[in-house]
Amino acid sequence: MDKLFPHSSPRSLNTLTADGVEAFHVYPECRMTATGKEYRGTQSRTETGKLCKAWNEISGWKPTLSFLHQLPYVERLNVPKEIAEAATSWIAAQERNYCRNILFAERPWCFVSTVDFRWEYCDVPMCHLPQEPVECKLTKGGQEYAGLKNEDANGFKCQPWLSKASNTKSSLPEWMTYPDETIDSSHNFCRNPTGELGGPWCYNDEGSDRRGLCEVPFCFEVYLRSAIDGKVAEGYPECLLTLMGREYAGTERKTETGKTCLQWDKQPHGKTKDFKIAMSYEDHFRFGNPSLHENFCRNPTLKERPWCFVEPPDFWEFCDIPLCPNFTNRTECKWTKEGEEYAGSRNVTATGRPCLHWEESAKMHWMSFPKGMRRENHNFCRNMEGDSGGPHCIVETVDDPFLDIEYCDVPFCPFHYLQ
């Protein structure tokens, strides 16, 4: 029988939002629709408490009609051949052992056995906040996006996916990847059924093959815009979880003396001496993209606390960012899918294995840790290099006790700002 590890469940987020809603009922650790095809949270337990098997451990499985609960085509006696053949690639594309609804099952599910392919539904709650589809994406590809944007980045109107021009270009397996419960003849919203790296797109000209990418922001970018407009969150990310503040992802743009910060991507004073020579300027920033951080106070180097570039003669100054109210109780959730900003104290992997102290590993990247590790060694889950799998740690193995990496289950923070 699987041993339960409460730390691996989003239900451990037993906090309330300002509206008194439990955190696991706030996107993205909940489902917006009954089928939950858009769900990209971190639930990894079934409704009976069993630990989900990793999707990459599944080989040779063939779907049955029970997984085609709402097949958007005529009734069938057998699973279409093209869907059965595509099942392997769909499974391989799933993240870790998180509950998902590939195909058209009634709701998110996962495998609980790799031998006989037993599976169970997961108890992923419905969202209380927000109650409308969110206009942002969690992942770069944005296949989970189920919003209502219906024009591309150039302003061209999207054509309905079931229009004559669009429908002839879409295969049955592609239809199964839509995050929507149903698609009718008027559905012309940006989607990414083909898994394009550029994100959601649409056909933008009736009768042609012309596609247009849609501008769908990351959810954390939505918060940045909201905060700039005056809707600033209380607590993290507008405060420090560590003294050094490497994890700070808030929107302060003034220094402690009141000077306006300069744009990071402009490198206003070049790559100053406190930037690591062996690393590119861009790699010092989360997501490897300084433009995403605009001119917000950050700590891309190992200064004492967040800072920013300013106009000469001073070149740079510290920012006055307060410590979070729960400073001694680390925030045990992540703000982005990759979780590079995570600075919590989780020190057990998703499978329950204890993490080793980072000083025991040759994989030391001091510049990327949220905490000043030269002052304090620890064994907390971290994401040093923007690993797409998220926070992880080193665990002991028989062959080599210092090089085995395992991921940690760190749930998303409740995105209360999307309501």
C-alpha positions in Angstrom: 0.0 0.0 0.0 1.3 3.4 -0.9 2.5 5.5 2.0 0.9 8.9 2.1 3.1 12.0 2.0 1.0 15.0 2.8 3.7 17.3 1.5 3.1 16.1 -2.0 -0.5 17.2 -2.2 -1.8 20.7 -3.0 -4.3 20.1 -0.2 -1.4 21.0 2.1 -2.1 24.6 1.1 -4.6 25.0 3.8 -4.6 28.7 3.7 -7.4 31.1 2.9 -7.4 34.0 0.4 -8.6 37.4 1.3 -12.1 36.3 0.3 -12.0 33.3 2.7 -11.7 30.7 -0.1 -9.4 27.7 0.5 -6.3 27.9 -1.6 -6.8 24.7 -3.4 -10.1 26.1 -4.8 -8.2 28.9 -6.4 -6.6 28.5 -9.9 -4.4 26.8 -10.9 -4.7 24.0 -8.2 -8.3 23.4 -9.3 -10.2 22.8 -12.5 -12.2 25.4 -14.4 -14.4 22.8 -16.2 -16.1 19.5 -15.2 -13.8 17.5 -17.4 -10.7 19.4 -16.3 -8.9 19.0 -19.6 -7.3 22.4 -18.9 -6.0 21.3 -15.5 -2.2 21.8 -15.0 -1.9 21.7 -11.3 0.2 19.4 -9.1 -2.3 17.0 -7.6 -0.7 13.5 -7.7 -3.1 11.4 -5.6 -6.2 9.7 -6.7 -9.5 10.1 -4.9 -8.8 7.0 -2.9 -5.4 8.3 -1.8 -3.2 6.2 -4.1 0.0 7.8 -5.4 -0.1 8.3 -9.2 2.5 6.5 -11.3 4.8 8.7 -13.5 3.4 9.0 -17.0 6.8 8.1 -18.5 6.6 4.7 -16.7 3.6 3.7 -18.9 4.4 1.7 -22.0 2.1 -0.2 -24.3 -1.2 1.1 -23.0 -4.2 1.3 -25.4 -7.2 3.5 -24.5 -10.7 2.1 -24.2 -14.0 3.7 -24.9 -14.3 4.8 -21.2 -11.7 7.4 -22.0 -13.9 8.9 -24.8 -16.6 10.1 -22.5 -17.4 13.1 -24.7 -15.9 12.2 -28.0 -16.8 15.2 -30.2 -17.8 13.0 -33.1 -20.4 10.4 -33.9 -20.8 7.4 -31.5 -18.3 4.6 -32.2 -18.0 1.0 -31.2 -14.2 1.0 -31.0 -11.5 3.5 -30.2 -10.4 5.2 -33.5 -7.1 3.8 -34.7 -5.5 7.2 -35.0 -6.3 7.9 -31.3 -5.0 4.6 -30.2 -1.8 5.2 -32.0 -1.4 8.8 -30.7 -2.0 7.7 -27.1 1.7 6.8 -26.6 2.9 10.3 -27.5 0.2 11.9 -25.4 1.3 10.0 -22.4 5.0 10.8 -23.0 4.1 14.5 -23.1 2.5 14.5 -19.7 4.3 16.0 -16.7 5.6 13.8 -13.9 2.9 11.9 -12.2 0.3 14.7 -12.0 -3.4 14.1 -12.6 -4.4 14.9 -16.1 -7.3 14.3 -18.5 -5.8 13.2 -21.7 -8.5 12.0 -24.2 -12.0 12.7 -23.0 -12.5 11.0 -19.7 -15.0 12.4 -17.2 -12.4 14.2 -15.2 -8.6 14.2 -14.4 -7.2 10.8 -13.7 -3.9 8.9 -13.5 -2.5 5.4 -13.6 -1.9 3.6 -10.3 -0.3 0.5 -11.7 2.2 0.0 -14.5 1.5 -3.7 -14.8 -2.2 -4.0 -15.6 -2.7 -0.2 -16.4 -5.1 0.2 -13.5 -6.2 3.8 -13.2 -8.3 6.0 -11.0 -9.9 9.4 -11.0 -8.3 12.2 -9.0 -10.2 14.5 -6.6 -9.3 17.8 -8.2 -11.7 20.4 -6.9 -13.7 22.9 -9.0 -12.3 26.4 -8.9 -14.2 29.0 -6.7 -11.9 31.8 -7.9 -11.9 32.8 -10.7 -15.2 31.6 -12.1 -14.4 32.5 -15.7 -11.6 31.1 -18.0 -8.3 32.7 -17.1 -6.7 34.9 -19.8 -3.2 33.6 -19.3 -1.0 30.5 -19.6 1.0 28.5 -17.2 3.3 26.8 -19.8 5.3 28.2 -22.7 3.2 26.1 -25.2 -0.1 27.1 -23.5 -2.0 24.0 -24.5 -3.9 24.4 -21.2 -5.2 27.9 -22.3 -9.0 27.9 -22.4 -9.6 31.6 -22.5 -11.7 33.7 -24.9 -9.1 35.5 -27.0 -10.1 35.3 -30.6 -7.7 37.4 -32.6 -4.0 36.9 -33.3 -1.1 39.2 -32.3 -1.6 41.2 -35.5 -5.2 41.9 -34.8 -6.6 39.5 -37.4 -9.9 37.8 -36.4 -9.6 34.1 -35.7 -11.7 31.7 -37.9 -13.9 29.1 -36.2 -12.0 25.8 -35.7 -15.0 24.0 -37.3 -15.1 26.2 -40.3 -14.6 24.4 -43.6 -11.1 25.8 -44.0 -9.9 24.9 -40.5 -11.7 21.6 -40.1 -10.0 20.0 -43.1 -6.6 20.7 -41.6 -7.2 19.2 -38.2 -6.8 15.5 -37.5 -8.9 13.6 -35.0 -6.0 13.3 -32.5 -5.6 17.1 -32.6 -9.2 17.5 -31.6 -8.6 15.4 -28.5 -6.0 17.9 -27.2 -8.3 20.9 -26.9 -8.9 22.0 -23.3 -12.6 22.7 -24.0 -15.4 20.4 -22.9 -17.2 21.0 -26.2 -16.4 22.8 -29.5 -19.2 24.2 -31.6 -19.4 26.0 -34.9 -18.8 29.4 -33.3 -15.7 28.4 -31.4 -12.9 30.6 -32.7 -10.7 31.0 -29.6 -6.9 30.8 -29.7 -5.7 27.3 -28.9 -2.7 25.1 -29.4 -3.9 21.7 -30.5 -0.6 20.9 -32.3 1.7 21.7 -29.4 3.5 24.6 -31.1 6.3 26.0 -29.0 5.2 29.5 -29.8 2.0 29.1 -27.9 -1.7 29.4 -28.8 -2.6 30.3 -32.3 -5.5 30.3 -34.8 -6.3 30.3 -38.5 -6.7 33.9 -39.3 -7.9 33.9 -42.9 -10.8 32.0 -44.2 -9.8 29.6 -47.0 -6.1 29.7 -46.5 -3.4 28.0 -44.4 -2.3 31.2 -42.8 -1.9 30.9 -39.0 -1.3 33.6 -36.5 0.2 33.4 -33.1 -1.9 34.9 -30.3 -0.5 37.1 -27.5 -1.4 35.1 -24.4 0.6 36.2 -21.4 2.0 34.0 -18.6 -0.1 34.1 -15.5 2.7 35.8 -13.5 2.8 38.5 -16.1 -0.9 39.2 -15.5 -0.1 39.8 -11.9 2.7 42.3 -12.8 0.3 44.2 -14.9 -2.4 44.1 -12.2 0.1 45.3 -9.6 1.3 48.2 -11.8 -2.3 49.2 -12.1 -2.6 49.5 -8.4 -3.9 46.0 -7.4 -0.8 45.0 -5.4 -0.9 41.7 -3.5 -0.5 41.5 0.2 2.4 39.4 1.2 4.5 37.4 -1.3 5.5 38.1 -4.0 5.7 41.8 -2.8 7.9 40.9 0.1 11.1 38.9 0.8 11.1 35.3 1.9 14.9 35.4 2.4 17.2 38.2 3.5 19.1 38.1 0.2 15.8 38.3 -1.7 16.9 36.3 -4.7 13.4 34.9 -4.9 11.7 38.4 -5.0 9.3 38.6 -7.9 7.3 41.7 -6.9 6.9 45.0 -8.7 8.8 47.6 -6.7 10.5 49.9 -9.2 12.0 52.6 -6.9 15.2 52.4 -4.9 15.4 53.1 -1.2 16.3 56.8 -2.0 13.4 57.1 -4.4 15.3 56.8 -7.7 13.5 55.1 -10.7 15.0 51.8 -11.7 16.3 51.3 -15.2 15.3 48.5 -17.6 17.3 45.3 -17.0 17.3 44.2 -20.7 19.0 47.5 -21.7 22.1 46.7 -19.7 22.4 50.4 -18.9 25.8 50.0 -17.4 26.9 46.8 -19.1 27.8 43.6 -17.3 29.2 44.9 -14.1 31.8 43.1 -12.1 29.4 41.3 -9.7 27.9 39.4 -12.6 29.5 36.0 -13.0 31.9 36.0 -15.9 31.2 32.4 -16.9 27.5 33.1 -17.1 25.8 35.2 -19.8 24.0 38.3 -18.6 20.7 36.8 -19.5 21.2 33.6 -17.5 21.5 35.6 -14.3 17.7 36.2 -14.5 14.9 33.8 -13.9 13.6 32.4 -17.2 16.8 33.6 -18.8 15.1 36.7 -20.0 15.8 40.0 -18.3 13.1 41.8 -20.4 10.4 39.9 -18.4 11.7 41.6 -15.2 11.3 45.1 -16.8 12.7 47.6 -14.3 11.6 45.8 -11.1 13.9 45.5 -8.2 15.7 42.1 -8.4 18.9 40.4 -7.1 20.4 38.7 -10.2 23.8 38.7 -8.4 24.9 38.0 -4.9 24.3 41.4 -3.4 22.9 41.7 0.1 19.4 42.3 -1.1 17.3 43.3 -4.2 18.6 46.3 -6.1 18.5 47.9 -9.6 20.5 50.0 -12.0 19.9 53.8 -11.8 21.2 56.8 -13.7 24.7 58.0 -13.0 26.6 58.9 -11.0 25.5 56.1 -8.6 24.9 53.3 -11.3 22.9 51.1 -8.8 21.1 51.2 -5.5 19.4 48.9 -3.1 15.6 48.7 -2.9 13.6 48.8 0.3 11.7 45.6 0.1 10.0 44.4 3.4 10.3 40.9 4.8 7.1 38.9 4.5 4.9 38.7 7.5 5.4 35.0 7.7 9.2 35.3 7.1 10.0 32.5 9.6 7.4 30.2 8.0 8.5 29.9 4.4 5.9 30.1 1.7 5.5 26.5 0.5 4.3 27.1 -3.0 5.6 28.3 -6.3 4.7 31.4 -8.4 5.7 30.0 -11.8 5.6 26.5 -13.4 9.4 26.2 -13.2 9.5 27.4 -9.6 12.9 29.1 -9.9 11.7 31.6 -7.3 10.8 28.9 -4.7 12.5 29.5 -1.4 10.6 27.2 0.9 11.8 24.4 3.2 10.5 21.3 1.5 13.3 18.7 1.7 11.6 15.5 0.5 11.1 14.5 -3.1 7.7 13.6 -4.7 8.4 9.9 -4.0 9.2 10.5 -0.4 13.0 10.3 -0.6 15.0 12.6 1.7 17.1 15.3 0.0 20.8 15.5 0.6 22.5 18.8 1.6 23.6 20.7 -1.5 27.2 21.0 -0.3 27.5 17.2 -0.8 26.9 17.7 -4.6 29.3 18.6 -7.3 26.3 20.4 -8.9 26.8 23.7 -7.1 25.5 26.8 -8.8 25.8 29.4 -6.0 24.5 32.3 -8.2 21.2 30.7 -8.8 20.1 29.7 -5.3 17.3 31.8 -3.7 19.1 31.7 -0.4 22.6 32.9 0.3 24.0 29.4 0.6 27.5 30.6 1.4 26.1 31.6 4.7 23.7 28.7 5.2 23.9 25.2 3.8 20.6 23.3 3.4 18.9 20.4 1.7 15.7 22.3 0.5 14.3 21.7 -3.0 15.4 24.3 -5.5 15.6 24.9 -9.2 19.0 26.3 -10.0 19.0 26.4 -13.8 15.4 26.9 -14.9 14.8 23.1 -15.2 11.3 22.7 -16.8 10.5 20.0 -14.3 10.6 22.4 -11.4 12.3 22.4 -7.9 14.4 19.3 -7.2 17.2 18.0 -5.0 19.9 15.4 -4.9 19.2 12.0 -3.4 21.4 9.1 -2.5 21.8 6.2 -4.8 23.6 2.9 -4.7 25.9 3.6 -7.7 26.6 7.3 -7.2 25.3 9.0 -4.0 25.7 12.5 -5.3 24.4 12.8 -8.9 20.8 11.4 -8.8 18.3 14.2 -9.1 14.6 13.9 -8.1 11.8 16.4 -8.4 9.8 17.8 -5.5 6.1 18.3 -5.4 5.7 22.1 -4.9 2.1 23.3 -5.5 1.3 26.5 -7.2 0.5 29.5 -5.0 -3.2 30.5 -5.3 -3.5 33.0 -8.1 -6.0 35.2 -6.3 -5.1 38.1 -8.6 -6.9 36.5 -11.5 -10.4 36.9 -10.1 
